[in-house]
Amino acid sequence: MKHYLLTALFITSFSFAQELTLERANGLAGLPLKCMQKEYPNKLSQLLIDESELGGPKELHPAFYGCFDWHSSVHGHWSLVYLLKRFPDIDRKEEIISKLKVNLSKENIAEEIAYLSKEHEKSYERTYGWAWLLKLQLELETSEIDEVKQLAENVKPLSDLIASRYIEFLPKLNYPVRVGTHTNTAFGMSLAWDYAMHSKNTELQNVIRDNALRLFKNDGDCPFAWEPSGTDFLSPCMEEMGIMQRVMPEKEFLKWLKDFAKPLFDKNYKWEPGKVSDRSDGHLVHLDGLNFSRAWNMYRLASQYPKQFSHLIPLANEHFNYSLPAIVDGNYEGEHWLASFALHAFEEKAALK
């Protein structure tokens, strides 16, 4: 009953005003705080060469062992740094900073680098976890809190390693991965592009731009009706638009988009949010992430091109509203990661103002 009432309260509050208030920020911060130093349950996704490599999550990944898996831990850390920036007076500020300092110590990051430097782990978290790590780096570097900004220096060697992995890997990728899950090529490139632009890493920018155009420029008629697949948490069509919007000049992008996503130009276009049948199922709840993925890309389109795409804002809101209540439904299957997706959608929505 408690979860039902809480969910109903969130549905009511978010149906009319999707704003990231201090009250909501306090609630969302509680989710990564609850799991960022919670070792179990845990999905390691480890490739073992022999029994000497066996170890617990905290031993293997002392920085990012919480929140069920490595990538969820990384974007849980991003969520907290983002909320600190938006809300300097957030309730649990000192606790947040303290836990960030413990997890993101130089020593812990050195262990993460050692793990990713194993020859047989070069593809570890490629490219989803890589992308979120670079987004975390960007957020740390732009923090206005000295204690938090200083942590960027600790994480930078790991970010440099990830950037070098992108530069090495993308030219080898003969065909893009178009799934709606972790290995989606377009999503991994988009967050990496944002970091490359922020850090003025021209080599990374050039590699991402050149390979995005090589992989996606000739695409057309994205099959919107095929979405979603049963366990998608990213929208393949929208994420491809997301990277091309970043790397293409305006006229070229809009021309490409008319061939790729003609339905979005229809001011009466309807697209049903992905429906979740069981939020206690760790894979079925992925569809809440899909709704946030669609929403943040529609917000981004409407923000940069309001004349062409302002009509997408209500559709983005519909997707956003459907899945926001899932963040507080009490199921760890969604709680350990969905706050980050909601916050990224809030981040893109904020640019509409």
N, C-alpha and C positions, 0 to 999 in steps of 0.2 A: 504493500500500500504506500509506503514511504517513497519508493522509487517511482510509483505511478504518479503521485502528487507532484513530485519534483519535476518529472518529465512534463506533466501538464502545465506546470508553472513556466517552464522554459519555452514550451510551444507558444503559450500566450505572449510572453515577453518578446520573443523573436519574430512573431508573425507580423508585427507592425513596425518595429524599430530594430534593425540589425546593427546595433552599435556596440563597439567594444568599450563598455564602461569599466570603471574601476571595480565595481562589484563583480562583474563578469570576469574580469581579469584575475581577481582573487580566487574565484572558483576554478578557472582554467589552470592557474599556476599550481593548484593543489594536485593535479593529476600527474605531471612529471615529477613533482616533489615526492609524491608517494612511491614512485617506482624507480627513480634514478639511482638509488642505492639498494634496490631490492634485487637480490641475486637470482632468486627462483620464483616462478618457473622461468626457464630460459631455453632458447633455441640457438645453439652455437653455430650451426652451419660450417663446421670445421672439417677440413680434409686432413686425415691422420696419415702420416708416413709410417709411424710406429708408435708403440705404447709410451714412449718417452714424451710424446706430445700431449698426452692426456692431462687435463687440468680442469679446475672449476672455472666458471665464467669470470669471477673477479681476479683470479690468477692470470688468466689468458688475456683479459681485456680490462685492466684496472681503471681505465677512464670511462669506458662505455660498456659496462657489464649489466646495467639495470634495464628495466622496461622491456624485458622479454628477449630482445635481440639487439644486435649492435646498431643497426640503422635507427631503430626506434629510440634507443638511448641517445644517439647523436641528435636527432631532431627534437627530442625532449629537452636537451640542453639548449638548443636553439630557441625553443619556445620560451624558456625562462629568461634568456638574455634579451629576447625581443620584448617580453612583457616588462622587464626592468627599464628598458628604454622608453616605452610608451607610458609607463606608470611608475615614476620614481618613488612614489609613496605607497607602493603596493604593500599589503599587510605583512607578508613574511619575507620582506626584503633581506634582512640580515641572514635568515636561514638559507635563502636562495644563494646569496653571495658565498656563504660559508661552504655550502655543498658544491658549488661550482669550483671554488678554490681547491677543495679536496680532490675532486675528480680530475680536474684539468691541470694537475701539477706537472712540472717538467718530467718528473720521474715516471708518472703514469703514461704520459704521451710518448716517452721514449720506449716504453714497453709495447705500446700500440704500433709504433713504427717498426719495432723488431718483429712483431707478428706479421705485419703486412709485407715486410721485406723478405720473408721466406719465399723461395723460388716457387713453391707449390701453392702459395697464397696470393700470387700476383693478381688474380681475378677476384679476390675476396671483396664482396660488396660492390662489384662493378655493375652498373654505374649509379645505382640508387643511393647506396650509402656514401659513395664518393660525393655525389651532388649535395647531400645534406651536410656533409663535413665542410664543404666549401661555403655553404650558406651560413653555417655556424661561424666560420672564420670571419666572414664579412660582418656578421652581427657583432662579434667581439671587437673587431677593429673600429667599428663606428659607435661603440658604447660611449656614453658620457660619464660613466662611473669609473673612476681610475682603477679600482681594484679589479673590475671586470675587464676593462680595456687591456690591462697588463697581462691577462690570461691569453690574449691573442698571441703574444710572443711565445708562450708555451706551446700553443697548438700549431703555430706557423710551420714548423718542420714537417708535421704530418700533412698539412695542407699543401706544402710544396711537393711532397711525395705524390699526393693524389693528383695535383696538376700535371706532374710529369707522366703519370699513368694515363691521363686523358690524351696527352700529346702523343704518346707512344701507341695507344690503342685505337683511337678513332680512325686513322688512315688505314688500319688493317681490317676495319669492319666493312666488308664488301656489301652487306645488305643490312638495313636497319631492323631493329627488333621492335615490332609494332604491338606487342601485347599490352594489356592493361595492368601489368604487375611490375615487379621490381626492375626487370631488365629493360624496360621501355627506354629506347635510345633518346627520343626527343626530350622527355622529362629530365633525364640525366644531363643532357646538353644545356637545357635552359638555365638551371640553377648554376651550372658551371660558367655559363656565359655571364650571368650577373656578377659573379665573383671576378671573372676575368676583366670585365669592364671596370669594376670598382678598384681592382688592384693594378690596373693598367698593364696587365700581362698580355702584351701584344701577340706573343707566340701562341698562347692559349686561345686568344680571340681568333686569330687567323685559322688555327686548326679547327675550332668549333664552327666558324662561319663556312670555311671551305667544305667541310665534310657534311654540314647540314644541307648546303646547296647541292652537293653531290648526291646525297641520299634521298632528298625529299623534293627537289625543285620540279621534277617531272611528274609528281603525283597529281591525281585528279579524282574527283567524285568520291571523296571519302565516304564509306558506307555507314552513315549515321544510324541507319536502321539495324545494323548488326550490333550496335552497342546496347546494353553491356553484355559482355560474357559473364559467366556465372560468378566469378570471383574477382572481377576487375576492381582496382581501387584508383586507377588512373584512366582517363579518357584518351584512347589512342588518337582519335581525330583531333580533339582539342589540344592535346599536348604537342602534336605536330605543328598545329597553328601557333602554339606558344613559342616554339623555337624559331619558326620562320618569321614571326612578327618581330622578333628581336634582331635577326641578322639581315633582313632584307630592307632596302629603302621603301618608303611609303608607296609610291606608285607601283613598283614591282610587286610588293606584297599584296596590295589590293587586287591587282590583276591575277596573281597566283591564287588568291583566296576565292575569287569568283569561280575558278575552275575546280578548286579543291572542296569548297564548302558552300555551294550555291544556296542550300536551304537557309543558311544563317542570314542571308540578305532579305528574306521574306519577313516583313514586319509582323506577320501573324503566325510565325513558325512556333510549333508546339513540340516539346521534347519532354517526355515523362521522366522524372527522376528514377534512378535505380531503386527498386524496392527490396528491402531487407526482410527476409522471412524469419530469421532467427539470429539475434544479436549475441547469443551466447556461443555461436559457432564462429571460430576465429577466421574462417575463410569467407563465409557468407556475409559477415559484417564488413568485408572489404567494400561493398557497394556504397556504404556511407562515404568512404574516401573518394569513390568515383564521383559522387555528387559534388563534393568540395572541389575536385579537380575540374569538373565542368564549370563550376561557379567561378573559380579564380581566373580561368581563362576567358570566360565571358566578361567578367569585370574588366580585365585588362584590355580586351578589344574595345569595350565601350568607353574606357578611359582615354585611350589613344585616338580612337576614331568615333567620337560621339555622333557625328552626323550620320554615319552608316550603321552604327550598332547600339545606339542608346536603347532601342527596343528590346535588347537582350537582357537588360538589367532586371526586369520582373522575372524573366525565366531563370536567371542566375539566382535571384532571391528565392524562387520556388525550390530549387535544388538545395540551396543553403538551409532553408527553413526545415526541409524534410529531415535532414541529417543532424542538425544541431542538437536536438534532444538526446541523441544517442551518446553524446559525450558524458552525460551524467546519469546513465541508466544503471550504473553499478556493475556492469560486465567488464571484467579486466580485458577481455578479448578486444574491445574497442577503446577502453580507457587508456591503455598504455601507448596509444599512438594518435588517436583521432583529434586530440586537442591541437596538435601541430598542424594538421590539415585545416582545421577550422581557423586557426590563427593566420595561416598563409592566405586563406580566402579573405579574412578580415583585412590583411595587409594589402591585397589587390583592390579590395573594395574602397579602402581609404583613399586611393588615388583618384577616385571619381569626384572627390570634392574639389 
